[in-house]
Amino acid sequence: MSKKLKHSIFLFIIIIVVNLVSQGFYNRIDLTKDNRYTIAKVTEGLINKIDKQLLIKVYLEGDFPSEFKRLQIETRQFLEELSAKNSQIKIQFIRPDNQREKLIKAGMIPSQLTVKEDGKLSNAIIFPWAEILYKNKTSKVSLLPNGTSQSQEDQLEKAIENLEFSFSNAIYKLQEEKEKKIAILSGNGELSDIQVYSFLSEVRKKYRLAKFTLDSVTTNPKKTLVDLQKFDLAIIAKPTQAFTEKEKLVLDQYIINGGKTLWMIENVQADTDSLYTNGSMLAYPRDLNLTDFFFAYGLRVNATLLQDLYAAKIPLATGNVGNKPQFQNLNWFYHPLVLGNPNHAISKNIPPVRLRFANQIDTLQNNLKKTPLLMSSMLTKKVGTPTIIELNSIANEPEEEEYSTGFQITGLLTEGLFNSMYTNRVKPFNVDNFRKKSLYNKMIVISDGDIGRNQLQKGKPFDLARDKWTDEQFGNKEFLLNAVDYLLDDNGLIELRNKNIQINLLDKKRAYQEKTYWQFINIALPLLILTTFGFIFHYLRKRKYS
């Protein structure tokens, strides 16, 4: 056997061995600047727990605009990463053409896109949805977040950023054996069910909801506390009646024992409905008897109203044409449009949130971590109460120097080890196993009770994310849903919403204007260079060997 043949056989054997060994190992290196293909540890933990087949059906398949092909490619690549980590994960990309009615009935509503290509507008309908099946459970994943106020480019970037959170959150819900419970507190003049229906109907898709009244505190406070502690979160939506000391002790010990709370409160009596009815109203402080309660948690909701030049609009009759009144949408400075903290998972990438007669929140010095979630603009004015508010003041030209108090907090997240406000005080009733200090806990306080209040249209609840009169889009629903998820998230899943991905999109206007130039550069120029090189090479060869 020749030496050359031996080397060839030896090399062939090495190639076979390397292939056999490499089948047992799989690794991909993420060289992207924003680490878009690096799976977070919390996601890896969820994937490692999958012990039976998990099927992911993606309906983002078919012929649709090129820019949304990007979302399809990114989704496929992300799911391939998950499948590479655990072979139990199977992926199917399905054309929804023959299943449209079935998908719509299942709540997977299609999206209509307006695309401009070659200077022409065209419409396309896609189903940006995925369905996850695991252990006889099903979960739906929206791949394209809502937000009609954004451009399609911004919407696409946000969708790609949220891929990991959306799928990880859905997988977590499928793995969760015990569904978390939320108490909607009543008994102190809170909003009615129909007034918070738009918000709570979305919460109900993920968690168990139950109405919980504090009225029983007067007769059996100990049992009320025990019953309340069965819930993971309590939502208090715009109480209008003062809390008794017994009720405050129940809530205090509920928080100290690990209960999460979402407060939507306001310390001023002011309502848009009465303003429309009478044309003016007296706004005055509302005593909820919670000042010392929140003081223990390092904050104070002041009895001051905020006016903001960056505000939502309200419809007002400005004249008549014939017998019909003419309405115009005008900025109402008592309805500020507040912006979310761009560096926190709850408020990142959400549209402005509409508040109505919101108050100002002060933070107090203690050992708790406080993160502003919602803040007014710099052009804000504080209005003390009591004060008379007149509807016709909307016609007054604002004097900018009056709106100079700067950013004001209207939504605050407080986290840490909470101290009981009753540690060195006389208790209104004896508590079994009274605790002075909590383990790590968190609460959110929003200084507007109407942030979660939806409008009514013909007696039915209207979407919280929109205004029925002006059709403006707001981030109220998205913010509140993120707040609930954050408070109930013990694994750090929602932090995945802070993932930043930079999508380099094509400048369509420039591409269309310079279409001929770039066609020449990419098609004609290479052929011209190749032809020129061929002629020169042929000439030199002929000259050398002739």
HUCOR-V890634 format. One record per residue. N is the residue number from 1. RES is the residue in three letters. SS is DSSP state (~ for helix, > for strand, _ for the rest). NEAR is the number of other ideal C-beta (glycine too) atoms within 8 Angstrom. Layout:
((N,RES,SS,NEAR) (N,RES,SS,NEAR))
This chain:
((1,MET,_,3) (2,SER,_,5) (3,LYS,~,5) (4,LYS,~,6) (5,LEU,~,8) (6,LYS,~,9) (7,HIS,~,8) (8,SER,~,8) (9,ILE,~,8) (10,PHE,~,8) (11,LEU,~,8) (12,PHE,~,8) (13,ILE,~,8) (14,ILE,~,8) (15,ILE,~,8) (16,ILE,~,8) (17,VAL,~,8) (18,VAL,~,8) (19,ASN,~,8) (20,LEU,~,7) (21,VAL,~,8) (22,SER,~,7) (23,GLN,_,6) (24,GLY,_,4) (25,PHE,_,6) (26,TYR,_,4) (27,ASN,_,4) (28,ARG,_,7) (29,ILE,_,4) (30,ASP,_,8) (31,LEU,_,3) (32,THR,_,7) (33,LYS,_,4) (34,ASP,_,7) (35,ASN,_,7) (36,ARG,_,9) (37,TYR,_,10) (38,THR,_,6) (39,ILE,_,10) (40,ALA,_,10) (41,LYS,~,5) (42,VAL,~,12) (43,THR,~,12) (44,GLU,~,10) (45,GLY,~,9) (46,LEU,~,12) (47,ILE,~,13) (48,ASN,~,8) (49,LYS,_,7) (50,ILE,_,13) (51,ASP,_,4) (52,LYS,_,7) (53,GLN,_,6) (54,LEU,>,14) (55,LEU,>,9) (56,ILE,>,14) (57,LYS,>,10) (58,VAL,>,15) (59,TYR,_,15) (60,LEU,_,14) (61,GLU,_,9) (62,GLY,_,7) (63,ASP,_,2) (64,PHE,_,8) (65,PRO,_,10) (66,SER,~,6) (67,GLU,~,11) (68,PHE,~,13) (69,LYS,~,9) (70,ARG,~,11) (71,LEU,~,14) (72,GLN,~,11) (73,ILE,~,8) (74,GLU,~,11) (75,THR,~,13) (76,ARG,~,11) (77,GLN,~,9) (78,PHE,~,12) (79,LEU,~,13) (80,GLU,~,9) (81,GLU,~,11) (82,LEU,~,13) (83,SER,~,11) (84,ALA,~,7) (85,LYS,~,10) (86,ASN,_,10) (87,SER,_,4) (88,GLN,_,9) (89,ILE,>,13) (90,LYS,>,9) (91,ILE,>,10) (92,GLN,>,8) (93,PHE,>,8) (94,ILE,_,9) (95,ARG,_,7) (96,PRO,_,12) (97,ASP,~,6) (98,ASN,~,5) (99,GLN,~,9) (100,ARG,~,10) (101,GLU,~,6) (102,LYS,~,7) (103,LEU,~,13) (104,ILE,~,10) (105,LYS,~,6) (106,ALA,_,7) (107,GLY,_,6) (108,MET,_,11) (109,ILE,_,5) (110,PRO,_,11) (111,SER,>,9) (112,GLN,>,7) (113,LEU,>,12) (114,THR,>,8) (115,VAL,>,11) (116,LYS,>,8) (117,GLU,>,9) (118,ASP,_,4) (119,GLY,_,5) (120,LYS,>,6) (121,LEU,>,6) (122,SER,>,9) (123,ASN,>,8) (124,ALA,>,10) (125,ILE,>,8) (126,ILE,>,12) (127,PHE,_,12) (128,PRO,_,11) (129,TRP,>,13) (130,ALA,>,13) (131,GLU,>,12) (132,ILE,>,16) (133,LEU,>,9) (134,TYR,>,13) (135,LYS,_,5) (136,ASN,_,2) (137,LYS,>,7) (138,THR,>,6) (139,SER,>,11) (140,LYS,>,12) (141,VAL,>,11) (142,SER,>,8) (143,LEU,_,13) (144,LEU,_,9) (145,PRO,_,8) (146,ASN,_,5) (147,GLY,_,10) (148,THR,_,5) (149,SER,_,5) (150,GLN,_,9) (151,SER,_,5) (152,GLN,~,10) (153,GLU,~,9) (154,ASP,~,9) (155,GLN,~,12) (156,LEU,~,14) (157,GLU,~,10) (158,LYS,~,12) (159,ALA,~,13) (160,ILE,~,13) (161,GLU,~,11) (162,ASN,_,11) (163,LEU,~,12) (164,GLU,~,12) (165,PHE,~,12) (166,SER,~,11) (167,PHE,~,15) (168,SER,~,14) (169,ASN,~,12) (170,ALA,~,12) (171,ILE,~,15) (172,TYR,~,11) (173,LYS,~,9) (174,LEU,~,12) (175,GLN,~,10) (176,GLU,_,8) (177,GLU,_,3) (178,LYS,_,4) (179,GLU,_,6) (180,LYS,_,10) (181,LYS,>,12) (182,ILE,>,16) (183,ALA,>,12) (184,ILE,>,13) (185,LEU,>,14) (186,SER,>,9) (187,GLY,_,8) (188,ASN,_,14) (189,GLY,_,6) (190,GLU,_,13) (191,LEU,_,9) (192,SER,_,6) (193,ASP,~,7) (194,ILE,~,7) (195,GLN,~,10) (196,VAL,~,14) (197,TYR,~,10) (198,SER,~,13) (199,PHE,~,14) (200,LEU,~,11) (201,SER,~,8) (202,GLU,~,9) (203,VAL,~,12) (204,ARG,_,9) (205,LYS,_,5) (206,LYS,_,6) (207,TYR,_,12) (208,ARG,>,8) (209,LEU,>,10) (210,ALA,>,9) (211,LYS,>,8) (212,PHE,>,12) (213,THR,>,8) (214,LEU,_,13) (215,ASP,_,6) (216,SER,_,10) (217,VAL,~,12) (218,THR,~,7) (219,THR,~,4) (220,ASN,~,7) (221,PRO,~,13) (222,LYS,~,9) (223,LYS,~,8) (224,THR,~,12) (225,LEU,~,12) (226,VAL,~,8) (227,ASP,~,8) (228,LEU,~,13) (229,GLN,_,9) (230,LYS,_,6) (231,PHE,_,12) (232,ASP,_,8) (233,LEU,>,16) (234,ALA,>,15) (235,ILE,>,12) (236,ILE,>,12) (237,ALA,>,13) (238,LYS,_,13) (239,PRO,_,13) (240,THR,_,9) (241,GLN,_,7) (242,ALA,_,7) (243,PHE,_,13) (244,THR,_,10) (245,GLU,~,6) (246,LYS,~,11) (247,GLU,~,12) (248,LYS,~,13) (249,LEU,~,14) (250,VAL,~,14) (251,LEU,~,12) (252,ASP,~,13) (253,GLN,~,13) (254,TYR,~,13) (255,ILE,~,13) (256,ILE,~,13) (257,ASN,_,9) (258,GLY,_,8) (259,GLY,_,13) (260,LYS,>,12) (261,THR,>,14) (262,LEU,>,15) (263,TRP,>,9) (264,MET,>,13) (265,ILE,_,14) (266,GLU,_,14) (267,ASN,_,12) (268,VAL,>,14) (269,GLN,>,8) (270,ALA,_,11) (271,ASP,_,8) (272,THR,~,9) (273,ASP,~,6) (274,SER,~,8) (275,LEU,~,13) (276,TYR,~,8) (277,THR,~,6) (278,ASN,~,7) (279,GLY,_,8) (280,SER,>,8) (281,MET,>,10) (282,LEU,>,7) (283,ALA,>,14) (284,TYR,>,8) (285,PRO,>,9) (286,ARG,_,10) (287,ASP,_,6) (288,LEU,_,11) (289,ASN,_,9) (290,LEU,_,10) (291,THR,~,7) (292,ASP,~,7) (293,PHE,~,13) (294,PHE,~,11) (295,PHE,~,11) (296,ALA,_,11) (297,TYR,_,10) (298,GLY,_,11) (299,LEU,>,14) (300,ARG,>,9) (301,VAL,>,14) (302,ASN,>,9) (303,ALA,>,9) (304,THR,>,11) (305,LEU,>,14) (306,LEU,>,17) (307,GLN,>,13) (308,ASP,>,15) (309,LEU,_,12) (310,TYR,_,9) (311,ALA,>,13) (312,ALA,>,13) (313,LYS,>,11) (314,ILE,>,12) (315,PRO,>,9) (316,LEU,>,10) (317,ALA,>,8) (318,THR,>,6) (319,GLY,>,6) (320,ASN,>,8) (321,VAL,>,5) (322,GLY,_,4) (323,ASN,_,3) (324,LYS,>,6) (325,PRO,>,6) (326,GLN,>,9) (327,PHE,>,8) (328,GLN,>,7) (329,ASN,>,9) (330,LEU,>,8) (331,ASN,>,8) (332,TRP,>,10) (333,PHE,>,11) (334,TYR,>,12) (335,HIS,>,13) (336,PRO,>,18) (337,LEU,>,13) (338,VAL,>,15) (339,LEU,>,8) (340,GLY,>,15) (341,ASN,_,12) (342,PRO,_,7) (343,ASN,_,5) (344,HIS,_,12) (345,ALA,_,11) (346,ILE,_,14) (347,SER,_,13) (348,LYS,_,12) (349,ASN,_,6) (350,ILE,_,10) (351,PRO,_,10) (352,PRO,_,10) (353,VAL,>,16) (354,ARG,>,13) (355,LEU,_,16) (356,ARG,_,9) (357,PHE,_,15) (358,ALA,_,14) (359,ASN,>,16) (360,GLN,>,13) (361,ILE,>,15) (362,ASP,>,8) (363,THR,>,9) (364,LEU,_,8) (365,GLN,_,4) (366,ASN,_,5) (367,ASN,_,4) (368,LEU,_,11) (369,LYS,>,6) (370,LYS,>,11) (371,THR,>,9) (372,PRO,>,10) (373,LEU,>,14) (374,LEU,>,15) (375,MET,>,12) (376,SER,_,12) (377,SER,_,12) (378,MET,_,6) (379,LEU,_,9) (380,THR,>,16) (381,LYS,>,11) (382,LYS,>,11) (383,VAL,>,10) (384,GLY,>,5) (385,THR,_,11) (386,PRO,_,7) (387,THR,>,9) (388,ILE,>,8) (389,ILE,>,12) (390,GLU,>,7) (391,LEU,~,10) (392,ASN,~,6) (393,SER,~,7) (394,ILE,~,10) (395,ALA,~,4) (396,ASN,_,5) (397,GLU,_,3) (398,PRO,_,8) (399,GLU,_,6) (400,GLU,~,8) (401,GLU,~,5) (402,GLU,~,7) (403,TYR,_,13) (404,SER,_,9) (405,THR,_,7) (406,GLY,_,6) (407,PHE,_,8) (408,GLN,_,12) (409,ILE,>,13) (410,THR,>,17) (411,GLY,>,17) (412,LEU,>,14) (413,LEU,>,14) (414,THR,>,14) (415,GLU,>,10) (416,GLY,>,9) (417,LEU,>,10) (418,PHE,>,12) (419,ASN,>,9) (420,SER,_,14) (421,MET,_,11) (422,TYR,_,8) (423,THR,_,7) (424,ASN,_,2) (425,ARG,_,6) (426,VAL,_,3) (427,LYS,_,9) (428,PRO,_,8) (429,PHE,_,8) (430,ASN,_,4) (431,VAL,_,10) (432,ASP,_,5) (433,ASN,_,4) (434,PHE,_,9) (435,ARG,_,9) (436,LYS,_,7) (437,LYS,>,8) (438,SER,>,13) (439,LEU,>,5) (440,TYR,>,7) (441,ASN,>,14) (442,LYS,>,10) (443,MET,>,13) (444,ILE,>,16) (445,VAL,>,13) (446,ILE,>,13) (447,SER,_,15) (448,ASP,_,13) (449,GLY,~,12) (450,ASP,~,11) (451,ILE,~,13) (452,GLY,~,13) (453,ARG,_,12) (454,ASN,_,13) (455,GLN,_,8) (456,LEU,>,10) (457,GLN,>,7) (458,LYS,_,4) (459,GLY,_,4) (460,LYS,>,6) (461,PRO,>,9) (462,PHE,_,11) (463,ASP,_,7) (464,LEU,_,13) (465,ALA,_,11) (466,ARG,>,10) (467,ASP,_,11) (468,LYS,_,7) (469,TRP,_,7) (470,THR,_,9) (471,ASP,_,7) (472,GLU,_,9) (473,GLN,>,9) (474,PHE,_,15) (475,GLY,_,11) (476,ASN,~,13) (477,LYS,~,13) (478,GLU,~,11) (479,PHE,~,17) (480,LEU,~,13) (481,LEU,~,11) (482,ASN,~,14) (483,ALA,~,12) (484,VAL,~,14) (485,ASP,~,12) (486,TYR,~,13) (487,LEU,~,13) (488,LEU,~,12) (489,ASP,_,9) (490,ASP,_,3) (491,ASN,_,7) (492,GLY,_,6) (493,LEU,~,12) (494,ILE,~,13) (495,GLU,~,8) (496,LEU,~,14) (497,ARG,~,12) (498,ASN,~,9) (499,LYS,_,10) (500,ASN,_,6) (501,ILE,_,9) (502,GLN,_,6) (503,ILE,_,9) (504,ASN,_,3) (505,LEU,_,7) (506,LEU,_,5) (507,ASP,_,6) (508,LYS,~,8) (509,LYS,~,6) (510,ARG,~,7) (511,ALA,~,10) (512,TYR,~,9) (513,GLN,~,6) (514,GLU,_,8) (515,LYS,~,8) (516,THR,~,6) (517,TYR,~,7) (518,TRP,~,9) (519,GLN,~,9) (520,PHE,~,9) (521,ILE,~,8) (522,ASN,~,7) (523,ILE,~,8) (524,ALA,~,8) (525,LEU,~,9) (526,PRO,~,8) (527,LEU,~,8) (528,LEU,~,8) (529,ILE,~,8) (530,LEU,~,8) (531,THR,~,8) (532,THR,~,8) (533,PHE,~,8) (534,GLY,~,8) (535,PHE,~,8) (536,ILE,~,8) (537,PHE,~,8) (538,HIS,~,8) (539,TYR,~,8) (540,LEU,~,8) (541,ARG,~,8) (542,LYS,~,8) (543,ARG,~,7) (544,LYS,~,6) (545,TYR,~,5) (546,SER,_,4))
